[in-house]
Amino acid sequence: MEENNVKNRYKAIVIGGSAGSLSVLFEVFPALKPVLDVAIILVLHRKYSGDSSLSDLLSTKTFLPTKEIDDKDPILPGHVYLAPADYHLLIEKNHFFSLDISEKINYSRPSLDVTFESAADTFGSSLVAMLLSGSNNDGTAGLKAVKDAGGFIIAQNPESAQMPYMPQSAINKMDMDLILDSRGIIDFINTINQ
């Protein structure tokens, strides 16, 4: 029984990024296993767009079912979810998504901090939070909340990031569980819960 609890320790991976993060995701997604037992939740700084072209583009890069989040969507393992532009993304206790249009945080909506903090509150030690390339410090406070809740935190290696400021800011303020480049991110996700 205990082995099963350890094997399925993580329920969700929340990946946050800004400028330069799409190139990492375009490397990572094609190399992911076609079946995973965790949900992958992407929160990216991007300009508002009325279409779902980014979600459609991401879906061509992976075998995993991929969709842009609608309010009250359930969080299912083995799926990739993309936060819509211009909404904060919250995770409800019953493992549903909630969208919010309150003020921008760190000049951003969606804010990585908001989603990381909300996910930490819901998933606790069964959460992995990952911070990718970007040019502001959104995500640092959220990673701290994940760590404080017993979750596992990862930063992209700043040397491999197009915009190293965001992961470097987090690395400077706390001890990461891992610092990974694209290959390391692929290996980590593909072997999670094994």
C-alpha positions as CSV (number, residue, x, y, z in Angstrom):
1,M,0.0,0.0,0.0
2,E,2.8,2.4,0.9
3,E,4.6,1.7,-2.3
4,N,1.5,2.6,-4.3
5,N,1.2,5.9,-2.5
6,V,4.8,6.8,-3.3
7,K,4.5,5.6,-6.9
8,N,1.5,8.0,-7.5
9,R,2.9,10.8,-5.4
10,Y,2.5,13.6,-7.9
11,K,-0.9,14.5,-9.3
12,A,-0.1,17.7,-11.3
13,I,2.8,19.5,-12.9
14,V,2.2,23.3,-13.2
15,I,4.6,24.8,-15.7
16,G,5.0,28.6,-15.8
17,G,6.8,30.7,-18.3
18,S,7.1,33.9,-20.3
19,A,9.4,35.1,-23.1
20,G,11.4,32.2,-24.5
21,S,9.4,29.5,-22.8
22,L,7.6,28.3,-25.9
23,S,10.8,27.1,-27.5
24,V,11.4,24.9,-24.5
25,L,7.9,23.5,-24.6
26,F,8.3,22.8,-28.3
27,E,11.4,20.7,-27.5
28,V,9.8,18.9,-24.5
29,F,6.4,18.0,-25.8
30,P,7.3,15.9,-28.8
31,A,9.5,13.8,-26.5
32,L,6.9,13.1,-23.8
33,K,5.5,9.6,-23.4
34,P,2.0,9.3,-24.9
35,V,0.5,8.3,-21.6
36,L,1.2,10.0,-18.3
37,D,-0.5,9.7,-14.9
38,V,-0.2,13.4,-14.0
39,A,-2.0,16.5,-15.4
40,I,0.3,19.1,-17.0
41,I,-1.0,22.7,-16.5
42,L,0.7,25.4,-18.6
43,V,0.5,29.1,-17.5
44,L,2.2,31.3,-20.0
45,H,2.4,35.1,-20.3
46,R,1.0,35.9,-23.7
47,K,-1.0,38.6,-25.4
48,Y,-4.8,38.3,-25.5
49,S,-6.0,36.5,-28.5
50,G,-9.6,35.4,-29.3
51,D,-8.5,32.2,-31.0
52,S,-7.0,29.0,-29.6
53,S,-4.1,28.8,-32.1
54,L,-1.5,28.2,-29.3
55,S,-3.5,25.3,-27.9
56,D,-3.9,23.9,-31.4
57,L,-0.2,24.3,-32.0
58,L,0.7,22.6,-28.8
59,S,-1.6,19.7,-29.6
60,T,0.4,19.0,-32.7
61,K,3.5,18.6,-30.6
62,T,2.3,15.8,-28.2
63,F,0.1,12.7,-28.2
64,L,-1.4,13.8,-24.9
65,P,-4.9,15.4,-25.1
66,T,-4.4,19.2,-25.1
67,K,-6.9,22.0,-24.5
68,E,-7.3,25.6,-23.5
69,I,-9.0,25.7,-20.2
70,D,-12.6,26.7,-19.8
71,D,-14.0,27.8,-16.4
72,K,-15.0,24.8,-14.3
73,D,-13.1,22.2,-16.4
74,P,-12.1,19.2,-14.3
75,I,-8.4,18.4,-14.0
76,L,-7.7,14.9,-15.4
77,P,-4.5,13.0,-15.4
78,G,-2.7,12.5,-18.7
79,H,-4.0,15.8,-20.1
80,V,-2.3,19.0,-21.0
81,Y,-4.1,22.2,-20.1
82,L,-3.3,25.7,-21.2
83,A,-4.4,28.8,-19.2
84,P,-6.3,31.2,-21.5
85,A,-4.8,34.6,-22.1
86,D,-6.0,37.5,-19.9
87,Y,-7.4,35.4,-17.1
88,H,-5.8,34.3,-13.8
89,L,-6.0,30.6,-13.4
90,L,-7.0,29.1,-10.0
91,I,-7.2,25.5,-8.9
92,E,-10.3,24.7,-6.8
93,K,-10.2,22.2,-4.0
94,N,-12.3,19.7,-5.9
95,H,-9.7,19.7,-8.7
96,F,-11.6,21.9,-11.1
97,F,-10.2,25.0,-12.8
98,S,-11.5,28.5,-12.1
99,L,-10.9,31.6,-14.2
100,D,-10.6,35.1,-12.7
101,I,-10.3,38.6,-14.2
102,S,-9.0,40.5,-11.2
103,E,-6.1,43.0,-11.5
104,K,-2.8,42.0,-13.2
105,I,0.0,40.8,-10.9
106,N,3.6,41.5,-11.9
107,Y,2.1,43.1,-15.0
108,S,0.6,39.7,-16.0
109,R,-2.7,38.0,-16.3
110,P,-2.4,35.1,-16.0
111,S,0.0,35.4,-13.2
112,L,2.3,32.5,-12.5
113,D,2.3,33.4,-8.8
114,V,-1.5,33.2,-8.6
115,T,-1.7,29.7,-10.2
116,F,1.3,28.3,-8.3
117,E,-0.1,29.5,-5.0
118,S,-3.6,28.2,-5.8
119,A,-2.2,24.8,-6.9
120,A,0.0,24.6,-3.8
121,D,-3.1,25.2,-1.6
122,T,-5.0,22.4,-3.4
123,F,-2.3,19.8,-4.2
124,G,0.2,20.3,-1.4
125,S,3.0,17.7,-1.6
126,S,1.5,16.1,-4.7
127,L,2.4,19.1,-6.8
128,V,5.4,19.8,-9.1
129,A,5.9,23.4,-10.1
130,M,8.3,24.4,-12.8
131,L,9.5,27.8,-13.9
132,L,10.8,28.4,-17.4
133,S,12.4,31.3,-19.3
134,G,11.0,34.8,-18.8
135,S,12.0,38.4,-18.2
136,N,10.3,39.4,-14.9
137,N,10.1,37.8,-11.5
138,D,6.6,36.4,-11.7
139,G,6.6,32.9,-10.4
140,T,9.2,33.3,-7.6
141,A,6.6,33.9,-4.8
142,G,4.5,31.1,-6.2
143,L,7.4,28.6,-6.2
144,K,8.0,29.5,-2.5
145,A,4.3,28.7,-1.7
146,V,4.7,25.3,-3.5
147,K,7.8,24.6,-1.5
148,D,6.2,25.6,1.8
149,A,3.3,23.3,1.0
150,G,5.6,20.4,0.5
151,G,5.6,20.4,-3.2
152,F,8.6,19.9,-5.6
153,I,10.1,22.9,-7.4
154,I,12.1,23.1,-10.6
155,A,13.7,26.0,-12.4
156,Q,15.0,25.9,-16.0
157,N,18.7,26.2,-16.0
158,P,19.2,30.0,-16.7
159,E,22.1,29.1,-19.0
160,S,19.7,27.2,-21.3
161,A,17.0,29.9,-21.2
162,Q,16.4,32.6,-23.9
163,M,15.5,34.9,-21.1
164,P,17.3,33.8,-17.9
165,Y,15.9,36.5,-15.5
166,M,12.8,34.6,-14.4
167,P,14.4,31.3,-13.4
168,Q,17.5,33.0,-12.0
169,S,15.3,35.2,-9.8
170,A,13.8,32.1,-8.2
171,I,17.1,30.3,-7.9
172,N,18.6,33.4,-6.1
173,K,15.8,33.4,-3.5
174,M,15.3,29.7,-2.6
175,D,16.8,26.2,-3.0
176,M,15.4,24.5,-6.0
177,D,14.8,20.7,-5.9
178,L,16.1,20.6,-9.5
179,I,17.6,23.0,-12.1
180,L,17.1,21.4,-15.5
181,D,17.6,22.1,-19.2
182,S,15.1,20.8,-21.8
183,R,16.6,17.3,-21.8
184,G,16.4,17.1,-18.1
185,I,12.8,18.3,-18.1
186,I,11.8,15.6,-20.6
187,D,13.5,12.9,-18.5
188,F,11.9,14.2,-15.3
189,I,8.3,14.3,-16.7
190,N,8.7,10.9,-18.4
191,T,9.8,9.2,-15.2
192,I,7.6,11.0,-12.7
193,N,5.8,8.6,-10.4
194,Q,7.9,5.6,-11.5
